[in-house]
Amino acid sequence: MQNLIKMYAGEKRKIRLFVHSKKKPEDTFIIRNAKAEIYLYGDLMQTIECEIDEHDLIFLLGIEESGNYKMIITYVIADEVIKNKFEIEVR
């Protein structure tokens, strides 16, 4: 599933992503670390460390130039490394 974020160049937005178990909602887990990587035409433009608040990943997203970016959120739970992909449209 593709997720789309639309924003304007120079804007800064606080992003909060809620992580949940697909197996059982009541499953307990701990997110050990998380980061967001921003790519433009396959080139890594920036890496943002995420704040972890229980099952929320929080970070400030700011892009100065217009374009269509890709963002990959990577986080670690137990022995798994999980990645989620987003599209960012900056006008």
Buried (B, 14 or more C-beta within 10 A) or exposed (E): EEEEBEBEEEEEEEBEBEBEEEEEEEEEBEBEEBBBBBBBEEEEBBEBEBEBEEBBBEBEBBBEEEEEBBBBBBBBBEEEEEEBEBEBEBE
